């Protein structure tokens, strides 16, 4: 259901989500398998970026997939502390699109199609679709996509912010190349950037600015910060160590 691949001396981790047996509580299976994979990558000291390849899977999840009724596939992805890149090589409908929206940067094929079509079956999203979609595309567009359940193209997805990059071929390879670019920078700075952006989005501007300042103060005491400054002054490539 889920497997891990490593690139660039394990700095980049690719989580491949797989189709599951619909007859055996697929959401619970996939969630447990995903959590195992996330715990495995947390055990690696070198991880900087996580890619998540999302197939066009059909799932009908509910909030009882976790033992305490609060765990979910979407939270497992959105709570990953490293920058995440979501990948759609074909199509993403319903729950697949909800999981895609949990990723920080989203990459897709130029022929991909998307929909949040839960309403057509008489139910509503439970993996964050009603919350993440309007935050990304705006309330009006989200109302349109959710209330009509219509299919929209990759071009429209790019225009409204559902995806950031479209490729006519080699989507996975291009996503890995993007991950390499991010991984070449300071890993602590990248992690703090994500924390500031994601955490600050639910704060007032003043609170967000304080969070940004606090994270910058912490960053000043790290080896990587010193390495970045020294490398700039000496005009050489920095060798970040994530500490």
N, C-alpha and C positions, 0 to 999 in steps of 0.2 A: 504493500500500500504506500509506503514511503521509503525512499532510499537516499543516501547521502553520497555525493561525489565531491572530491577536493581538487582545487587548482592553486597554482602559485604558492607552493609549500604550505598548503592548508590555510592560507590567508582567506581564500574564497571557498565558501561551502555552497553547494547546489543541493537543494531539497527537491526531489522529484515526487510529486503527489501522483498516486496511481489510482486507477479505478478499483472499486471494492465490490464485494458480493452484496447486492441489494437485499438479499434474504436474511442477512445476519447483522442487523444493526450497523449499517455502514458508517454512520456519523461517529458512533462510539469507537468503532474499529480505527477509523482514520484519525480521530483525535488522539487516541492513545499512541498510535504509531507516530504521529507528528510530534507529540510531546517527548517520546523516546528519542527521536532524531534531534530535537532542540536541546535536550539534556546532553546528548552526545557532543554536539558542537560547542556547548558551554564548557565542556571538559577539555577542550582544545585551547591552549594558550594563545595560539597564533591567529585566530579567526578575526577578520576585519569586516567582511561583507558577506551577506547571505542572499543567494538567489533562490527563488521559489518558482518552480515550473508547474503551472496549473493547467491540467488537461480539461477538456470539455466533459466534466463529470456531472451526472445527474444525482443530486442529493436532496433529501427533504429532512432537514435537521430540526431539532427543537432544543429548548434550554435544558432538557433533562439528559442530554448526552453525557454530561459529567456527573460524578457521584453526588456533588453538592448542588446540582441544578444550576450552577453559575458558570461552569467552564464551557468553552465553546472553541470551535476551530478558529474563528476569526480572532478571538482574544489570544490564542496561542501564537498566531502570526503577528498580530499588532504589538504584542508585548516583547517581541524579540529585541534585545537591547542594541544589536548591531544594525547598521543601515541595511535595508532589504530592497531587492529588485524583483518585482513580479514579472513573470514571463507567460504570455499567451501565444502559442504557436498556431492555434486553430480558432476556436470560438470559446466564449465564456458566457454562460447563461445562468440565471438564478444564483444558486449558492456559489458556483464557480466565480461569478463576477464579484460577489460579496467578498470572497477570499482574496481576489485580485486587488480590490480596493484597500485591503489592509496593508499592502506593501508601500514602501516610501516612494519608490520610483517604479513606473510601470512601462513595460516594453511589449509590443505586439507585432503581428504580421499585418501588412497592408491590406490583406484580404479578410482579416478577422472580423467577426460580428459579435455583438454583445446585446444582452437584454437583462432586465430585472423583471421577469415576467410572472412573478408569484401570483399577482392578482388574477391572471387568466385561469388559474386553478382554484381560485377562491380563498387563497391564504396570503399572508404577508411575510416579508423577510424576517428571519430570526438571527441572522449572522451579521447584523449591523447595517444592512442595506438602507434602512430608513434614516440612519444617523450619519453614516460615512458619505453616502452619495450626495446629499445636499451640502455637506461641508466641502466637498470637492467641486461640484458643478454649480452650486447655488440652488436655492429653494425652488425657484420656478422651473428650472430644467429638471430637477429631481422629481417634482410633482408630475411633470409630463411623462418622464420615463417610467415612474412607478405606477401611475394611475392608468396609463395605456398599456404598459407591458410591451411596448413596441421594440422591435429589433433595430439597432442602430449600427452604422458602419464604423470601421476603424478611423476613417477620416473625421467623422463627427466626434468619435471618442477623443481624438487628438485635439480637436477644436475646443471641446468643453473641459479638457483636463483629466479625463479618465485615463489616458495614456500620455506619456511624455515622448516616447520614441516609437516610430514605425519603421519596419524594414521589409523589403520586398523578398528577401531570402535570408537564410542563416540567422534566424531570430535569436536562437540560443547562443550562437557564437558571438553575435554582436552584444548580447547582454553580458556575456563573460568578459568581453573586451571593456565594456563600461565598468564592470566590477574591478578589473585590473587597474583602471584609471583611478577609481576611488581608493583602492587598496594601496596605491603607491604613495598616498598622503599619510599624515599622522593618524594612526588608528584611534588614539584617545581623543584627538580633536574631532574626528568624524563621529565618534560615539556621543561626545558632548554636544555637537551640533544637532544631532537627532534629538537628544534629550531637551535641548533648548527650544527647538522648533515644535516638537510634539507637546511637551509640557507647557510651553508658553501659549499654545493655541487655545488652551482652556483657562487662561489667566487674563487679568486686566493687563494693559500695556505696562503699567508700573511694576506689577508683579513679574511679568515676563522679562523686563529689563533687569530686575534684581536677580532673577534666575540666571540670565546671561552673564551678569557680573560675577556671581558666585562661581559659576562653572569656569570662567576665565581665571579667577583667582586660584582655583584648584589646579587648573592646567599649568599655571606658571611654575609649579613645584615639580613637574614631571621631567624625566630624562628626555622624552621626545620633544618637549618645548625647547630645551637647551640645544638639542641636536638640530632642530629646525633653524634656529638662529645662527648657530655656528656654521652650518652648511651653507646658509645664505651668504654669510660674510666671507666664507672661504671659497665660494663659488664651486661647490661640489654637491653631489647627490646625497641627500640625507639617508641615514640608515636607522629608521624608526624601529623601536623594540617593544612598543606598547606598554611602556612603564614611565 
